[in-house]
Amino acid sequence: MKNANFTFLNSFAEIDEVGFKKLEKIASYKTLKKHEIIAKQGEIPSPNVYMLISGIMRAYINTESGKQYNKKLFVPKSFVGPLTGIITKKPSELTYETLTECKVIELNFAIFMDMCKTDIKLSNLYNRVLENIFIEYERRNLELMSIDATQRYLNLRQRIPNIDDLIPQFQIASFLNITPVQLSRVRKKLNY
């Protein structure tokens, strides 16, 4: 992990160099290929979680009819992983996949949680990350319930300005909870 990552983690909760060095010892830097699966729906996941440094990942669900629905798109400086499956030691409800080549920092969640038992600063970091994940989850749910597809698309483009150049339109439509045809109409209306 590098200095920028230390600064990023400190934006959640203050950790010192000693705590950061502890994290470095249990972390590894990896490059994941496009379309690499890090957790699969219906399977008990590995105990690893990731900090996304570059690229885009998604969490999606497959329906019985074979349709896929994107629940979440992850962009750099996101924490990614099937946390519910890891904590409960049950199969993941979602599949986690890279949509582009991704650079990540991989961390064993169980080892990190053991460290949190004896290091209050790392425990506080974990709590702040969970709070951030919850806030984002609530924002996403409210967005789906309260604003139209055009505004959801504009919001997504604001968060990821070059999204249209990074991933296929059907992935964007799935995330917006609309069909690709509806997305095409939205884009045409906006002159994209």
Short mmCIF file of the C-alpha atoms (twelve columns), coordinates in Angstrom:
data_MODEL
# 
_entry.id   MODEL 
# 
loop_
_atom_site.group_PDB 
_atom_site.id 
_atom_site.type_symbol 
_atom_site.label_atom_id 
_atom_site.label_alt_id 
_atom_site.label_comp_id 
_atom_site.label_asym_id 
_atom_site.label_seq_id 
_atom_site.Cartn_x 
_atom_site.Cartn_y 
_atom_site.Cartn_z 
_atom_site.pdbx_PDB_model_num 
ATOM 1   C CA . MET A 1   0.000   0.000   0.000   1 
ATOM 2   C CA . LYS A 2   1.237   3.464   -0.743  1 
ATOM 3   C CA . ASN A 3   1.009   6.907   0.862   1 
ATOM 4   C CA . ALA A 4   -2.202  7.811   -1.014  1 
ATOM 5   C CA . ASN A 5   -3.871  4.758   0.516   1 
ATOM 6   C CA . PHE A 6   -2.755  5.810   4.003   1 
ATOM 7   C CA . THR A 7   -4.337  9.231   3.383   1 
ATOM 8   C CA . PHE A 8   -7.487  7.597   2.017   1 
ATOM 9   C CA . LEU A 9   -7.887  5.307   5.052   1 
ATOM 10  C CA . ASN A 10  -7.347  8.275   7.356   1 
ATOM 11  C CA . SER A 11  -10.275 10.013  5.669   1 
ATOM 12  C CA . PHE A 12  -12.468 7.435   7.450   1 
ATOM 13  C CA . ALA A 13  -10.739 7.242   10.818  1 
ATOM 14  C CA . GLU A 14  -7.378  8.233   12.181  1 
ATOM 15  C CA . ILE A 15  -4.894  5.399   12.003  1 
ATOM 16  C CA . ASP A 16  -1.230  5.834   12.769  1 
ATOM 17  C CA . GLU A 17  1.829   4.528   10.952  1 
ATOM 18  C CA . VAL A 18  1.931   1.497   13.272  1 
ATOM 19  C CA . GLY A 19  -1.644  0.531   12.383  1 
ATOM 20  C CA . PHE A 20  -0.973  1.144   8.711   1 
ATOM 21  C CA . LYS A 21  2.122   -1.091  8.863   1 
ATOM 22  C CA . LYS A 22  -0.042  -3.821  10.427  1 
ATOM 23  C CA . LEU A 23  -2.439  -3.540  7.496   1 
ATOM 24  C CA . GLU A 24  0.413   -3.640  5.012   1 
ATOM 25  C CA . LYS A 25  1.573   -6.950  6.468   1 
ATOM 26  C CA . ILE A 26  -1.764  -8.653  5.755   1 
ATOM 27  C CA . ALA A 27  -2.479  -6.911  2.446   1 
ATOM 28  C CA . SER A 28  -1.373  -7.709  -1.070  1 
ATOM 29  C CA . TYR A 29  -1.527  -5.619  -4.213  1 
ATOM 30  C CA . LYS A 30  -3.085  -7.413  -7.182  1 
ATOM 31  C CA . THR A 31  -4.156  -6.777  -10.740 1 
ATOM 32  C CA . LEU A 32  -7.390  -8.515  -11.694 1 
ATOM 33  C CA . LYS A 33  -8.258  -9.181  -15.318 1 
ATOM 34  C CA . LYS A 34  -11.448 -7.935  -16.966 1 
ATOM 35  C CA . HIS A 35  -14.421 -10.227 -16.167 1 
ATOM 36  C CA . GLU A 36  -12.648 -11.908 -13.255 1 
ATOM 37  C CA . ILE A 37  -15.030 -13.249 -10.609 1 
ATOM 38  C CA . ILE A 38  -13.967 -12.670 -6.994  1 
ATOM 39  C CA . ALA A 39  -17.112 -14.186 -5.456  1 
ATOM 40  C CA . LYS A 40  -19.890 -16.192 -7.040  1 
ATOM 41  C CA . GLN A 41  -23.577 -16.231 -6.173  1 
ATOM 42  C CA . GLY A 42  -24.480 -19.462 -4.390  1 
ATOM 43  C CA . GLU A 43  -20.933 -20.246 -3.270  1 
ATOM 44  C CA . ILE A 44  -19.291 -19.645 0.082   1 
ATOM 45  C CA . PRO A 45  -16.849 -16.815 -0.600  1 
ATOM 46  C CA . SER A 46  -13.169 -16.664 0.221   1 
ATOM 47  C CA . PRO A 47  -12.443 -14.547 3.307   1 
ATOM 48  C CA . ASN A 48  -10.922 -11.762 1.209   1 
ATOM 49  C CA . VAL A 49  -12.156 -8.207  0.767   1 
ATOM 50  C CA . TYR A 50  -10.718 -5.624  -1.573  1 
ATOM 51  C CA . MET A 51  -9.954  -1.940  -1.772  1 
ATOM 52  C CA . LEU A 52  -10.425 -0.966  -5.407  1 
ATOM 53  C CA . ILE A 53  -7.572  1.270   -6.584  1 
ATOM 54  C CA . SER A 54  -8.439  1.466   -10.297 1 
ATOM 55  C CA . GLY A 55  -11.054 0.039   -12.655 1 
ATOM 56  C CA . ILE A 56  -14.734 -0.802  -12.238 1 
ATOM 57  C CA . MET A 57  -16.313 -3.795  -10.536 1 
ATOM 58  C CA . ARG A 58  -19.904 -4.825  -10.081 1 
ATOM 59  C CA . ALA A 59  -22.064 -6.876  -7.735  1 
ATOM 60  C CA . TYR A 60  -24.980 -8.574  -9.480  1 
ATOM 61  C CA . ILE A 61  -27.620 -11.213 -9.046  1 
ATOM 62  C CA . ASN A 62  -28.688 -13.874 -11.517 1 
ATOM 63  C CA . THR A 63  -32.397 -14.665 -11.602 1 
ATOM 64  C CA . GLU A 64  -33.839 -18.102 -12.287 1 
ATOM 65  C CA . SER A 65  -34.681 -16.934 -15.820 1 
ATOM 66  C CA . GLY A 66  -30.989 -16.160 -16.397 1 
ATOM 67  C CA . LYS A 67  -31.293 -12.374 -16.253 1 
ATOM 68  C CA . GLN A 68  -28.632 -10.383 -14.467 1 
ATOM 69  C CA . TYR A 69  -29.306 -7.306  -12.370 1 
ATOM 70  C CA . ASN A 70  -26.471 -5.042  -11.265 1 
ATOM 71  C CA . LYS A 71  -26.909 -4.127  -7.634  1 
ATOM 72  C CA . LYS A 72  -23.791 -2.003  -7.321  1 
ATOM 73  C CA . LEU A 73  -21.013 -0.541  -9.436  1 
ATOM 74  C CA . PHE A 74  -17.737 -0.026  -7.595  1 
ATOM 75  C CA . VAL A 75  -15.294 2.673   -8.626  1 
ATOM 76  C CA . PRO A 76  -11.818 3.469   -7.262  1 
ATOM 77  C CA . LYS A 77  -11.439 3.928   -3.569  1 
ATOM 78  C CA . SER A 78  -14.332 1.573   -2.848  1 
ATOM 79  C CA . PHE A 79  -14.340 -1.414  -0.555  1 
ATOM 80  C CA . VAL A 80  -15.566 -4.503  -2.393  1 
ATOM 81  C CA . GLY A 81  -16.480 -7.984  -1.266  1 
ATOM 82  C CA . PRO A 82  -19.278 -10.339 -0.260  1 
ATOM 83  C CA . LEU A 83  -19.244 -9.207  3.360   1 
ATOM 84  C CA . THR A 84  -22.536 -10.871 4.317   1 
ATOM 85  C CA . GLY A 85  -21.329 -14.234 3.026   1 
ATOM 86  C CA . ILE A 86  -17.953 -13.828 4.727   1 
ATOM 87  C CA . ILE A 87  -19.479 -12.887 8.090   1 
ATOM 88  C CA . THR A 88  -22.209 -15.555 8.051   1 
ATOM 89  C CA . LYS A 89  -20.029 -18.185 6.337   1 
ATOM 90  C CA . LYS A 90  -22.943 -18.795 3.990   1 
ATOM 91  C CA . PRO A 91  -23.139 -18.663 0.192   1 
ATOM 92  C CA . SER A 92  -22.955 -15.223 -1.359  1 
ATOM 93  C CA . GLU A 93  -26.244 -13.795 -2.610  1 
ATOM 94  C CA . LEU A 94  -24.367 -11.848 -5.296  1 
ATOM 95  C CA . THR A 95  -21.607 -12.361 -7.824  1 
ATOM 96  C CA . TYR A 96  -18.735 -9.869  -7.735  1 
ATOM 97  C CA . GLU A 97  -16.989 -9.322  -11.061 1 
ATOM 98  C CA . THR A 98  -14.489 -6.946  -12.607 1 
ATOM 99  C CA . LEU A 99  -15.865 -5.048  -15.602 1 
ATOM 100 C CA . THR A 100 -12.451 -3.656  -16.518 1 
ATOM 101 C CA . GLU A 101 -8.941  -4.554  -15.504 1 
ATOM 102 C CA . CYS A 102 -8.731  -3.618  -11.831 1 
ATOM 103 C CA . LYS A 103 -5.943  -2.906  -9.412  1 
ATOM 104 C CA . VAL A 104 -6.884  -3.861  -5.871  1 
ATOM 105 C CA . ILE A 105 -5.490  -4.304  -2.419  1 
ATOM 106 C CA . GLU A 106 -6.610  -7.683  -1.098  1 
ATOM 107 C CA . LEU A 107 -7.064  -8.200  2.622   1 
ATOM 108 C CA . ASN A 108 -8.066  -11.262 4.613   1 
ATOM 109 C CA . PHE A 109 -11.176 -10.175 6.518   1 
ATOM 110 C CA . ALA A 110 -10.801 -12.698 9.377   1 
ATOM 111 C CA . ILE A 111 -7.240  -11.594 10.119  1 
ATOM 112 C CA . PHE A 112 -8.307  -7.948  9.955   1 
ATOM 113 C CA . MET A 113 -11.151 -8.599  12.415  1 
ATOM 114 C CA . ASP A 114 -8.722  -10.279 14.837  1 
ATOM 115 C CA . MET A 115 -6.539  -7.183  14.614  1 
ATOM 116 C CA . CYS A 116 -9.569  -4.989  15.363  1 
ATOM 117 C CA . LYS A 117 -10.006 -6.789  18.701  1 
ATOM 118 C CA . THR A 118 -6.719  -5.401  19.980  1 
ATOM 119 C CA . ASP A 119 -6.319  -2.145  18.038  1 
ATOM 120 C CA . ILE A 120 -9.014  0.468   18.675  1 
ATOM 121 C CA . LYS A 121 -7.893  2.622   15.742  1 
ATOM 122 C CA . LEU A 122 -8.313  -0.257  13.297  1 
ATOM 123 C CA . SER A 123 -11.655 -1.079  14.909  1 
ATOM 124 C CA . ASN A 124 -12.736 2.535   14.436  1 
ATOM 125 C CA . LEU A 125 -11.606 2.374   10.813  1 
ATOM 126 C CA . TYR A 126 -13.780 -0.707  10.289  1 
ATOM 127 C CA . ASN A 127 -16.778 1.024   11.907  1 
ATOM 128 C CA . ARG A 128 -16.371 4.131   9.737   1 
ATOM 129 C CA . VAL A 129 -16.064 2.040   6.559   1 
ATOM 130 C CA . LEU A 130 -19.269 0.180   7.494   1 
ATOM 131 C CA . GLU A 131 -21.029 3.484   8.138   1 
ATOM 132 C CA . ASN A 132 -19.924 4.723   4.729   1 
ATOM 133 C CA . ILE A 133 -21.180 1.535   3.052   1 
ATOM 134 C CA . PHE A 134 -24.545 1.903   4.793   1 
ATOM 135 C CA . ILE A 135 -24.881 5.563   3.780   1 
ATOM 136 C CA . GLU A 136 -24.133 4.656   0.146   1 
ATOM 137 C CA . TYR A 137 -26.618 1.754   0.289   1 
ATOM 138 C CA . GLU A 138 -29.356 4.031   1.602   1 
ATOM 139 C CA . ARG A 139 -28.557 6.712   -1.012  1 
ATOM 140 C CA . ARG A 140 -28.829 4.125   -3.781  1 
ATOM 141 C CA . ASN A 141 -32.169 2.786   -2.515  1 
ATOM 142 C CA . LEU A 142 -33.643 6.267   -2.214  1 
ATOM 143 C CA . GLU A 143 -32.405 7.136   -5.697  1 
ATOM 144 C CA . LEU A 144 -34.134 4.076   -7.185  1 
ATOM 145 C CA . MET A 145 -37.381 4.928   -5.401  1 
ATOM 146 C CA . SER A 146 -37.536 8.662   -5.868  1 
ATOM 147 C CA . ILE A 147 -35.975 9.846   -9.127  1 
ATOM 148 C CA . ASP A 148 -36.555 9.002   -12.771 1 
ATOM 149 C CA . ALA A 149 -34.206 7.130   -15.101 1 
ATOM 150 C CA . THR A 150 -32.850 10.295  -16.712 1 
ATOM 151 C CA . GLN A 151 -31.799 11.765  -13.393 1 
ATOM 152 C CA . ARG A 152 -30.333 8.412   -12.241 1 
ATOM 153 C CA . TYR A 153 -28.268 8.324   -15.439 1 
ATOM 154 C CA . LEU A 154 -27.093 11.916  -14.926 1 
ATOM 155 C CA . ASN A 155 -26.181 11.121  -11.316 1 
ATOM 156 C CA . LEU A 156 -24.189 8.098   -12.456 1 
ATOM 157 C CA . ARG A 157 -22.361 10.186  -15.073 1 
ATOM 158 C CA . GLN A 158 -21.568 12.736  -12.387 1 
ATOM 159 C CA . ARG A 159 -20.031 10.024  -10.177 1 
ATOM 160 C CA . ILE A 160 -18.271 8.289   -13.109 1 
ATOM 161 C CA . PRO A 161 -17.926 10.889  -15.904 1 
ATOM 162 C CA . ASN A 162 -16.548 8.484   -18.530 1 
ATOM 163 C CA . ILE A 163 -18.811 5.534   -17.653 1 
ATOM 164 C CA . ASP A 164 -20.097 5.241   -21.237 1 
ATOM 165 C CA . ASP A 165 -16.541 4.624   -22.467 1 
ATOM 166 C CA . LEU A 166 -15.686 2.105   -19.753 1 
ATOM 167 C CA . ILE A 167 -18.474 -0.470  -19.674 1 
ATOM 168 C CA . PRO A 168 -21.183 -1.685  -22.076 1 
ATOM 169 C CA . GLN A 169 -24.513 0.141   -22.212 1 
ATOM 170 C CA . PHE A 170 -26.450 -2.946  -21.063 1 
ATOM 171 C CA . GLN A 171 -24.397 -2.932  -17.821 1 
ATOM 172 C CA . ILE A 172 -25.252 0.721   -17.260 1 
ATOM 173 C CA . ALA A 173 -28.944 0.062   -17.988 1 
ATOM 174 C CA . SER A 174 -28.987 -2.852  -15.550 1 
ATOM 175 C CA . PHE A 175 -27.475 -0.684  -12.819 1 
ATOM 176 C CA . LEU A 176 -30.054 2.051   -13.496 1 
ATOM 177 C CA . ASN A 177 -32.815 -0.565  -13.294 1 
ATOM 178 C CA . ILE A 178 -33.988 0.123   -16.861 1 
ATOM 179 C CA . THR A 179 -33.761 -1.707  -20.177 1 
ATOM 180 C CA . PRO A 180 -31.046 -0.940  -22.754 1 
ATOM 181 C CA . VAL A 181 -33.796 0.478   -25.007 1 
ATOM 182 C CA . GLN A 182 -34.869 2.871   -22.240 1 
ATOM 183 C CA . LEU A 183 -31.249 3.910   -21.738 1 
ATOM 184 C CA . SER A 184 -30.917 4.567   -25.447 1 
ATOM 185 C CA . ARG A 185 -33.985 6.839   -25.287 1 
ATOM 186 C CA . VAL A 186 -32.575 8.673   -22.259 1 
ATOM 187 C CA . ARG A 187 -29.242 9.174   -24.004 1 
ATOM 188 C CA . LYS A 188 -30.976 10.358  -27.202 1 
ATOM 189 C CA . LYS A 189 -33.049 12.862  -25.205 1 
ATOM 190 C CA . LEU A 190 -29.832 14.158  -23.623 1 
ATOM 191 C CA . ASN A 191 -28.007 14.147  -26.982 1 
ATOM 192 C CA . TYR A 192 -25.305 11.647  -25.910 1 
# 
